[in-house]
Amino acid sequence: MSGQPELPPGGQWAAAVPEICIAAIVVACAAVTGYAAAGLPGIAVVTTVAAVAALAVLRFIGPAPAAPPGPGDDSADGIDTEAIPGTFTGYWRRRSGLADATQSHAAFDGGLRLTLQHLLAARLAERHGVILQDDPAAARRLLCPRPRDQDLWYWVDPARPAAAADNQRGIPPRTLAQLIDRLERL
């Protein structure tokens, strides 16, 4: 016994069927009244108001999103917690971060570079037992096994200082695609 109430066979919403039916009846009555008072525009207003009210109610009765780790929480590992995956704003922040990283070298160093370094470090540690900070030479050999891949290391090199000037172009999209491909293959 977990202390949680048992759910009806239909799931969480099965218990709310009476309330949903009452809400539907209220909206139908309001739509008929709106039609009697103003015709089709009356129905449109009632439907719009009902939809907005339903979305507002669903927003407040749904489960609360998990709070991102705070500044003192070590589980964040320095990763940008503002762009939480799975949220609409998180998606647009990531997309904007990618666009900025291809336009400005400073934007790449300030955002996407850290994310790529964390991904590289995780891949190397999980699959090869190599710690990026302790053995960057081994990390470079694993990431760039072919001579044509050597230029990829520049973009994730933890020893490289960040770009001082913002007038340099960011990472070329083709190079970014190659880097991500190499990270997936590691």
Summary of the structure (lengths in Angstrom):
residues: 186
radius of gyration: 26.2
end to end distance: 44.5
largest distance: 78.1
contacts: 433
relative contact order: 0.08
helix: 66%
strand: 0%
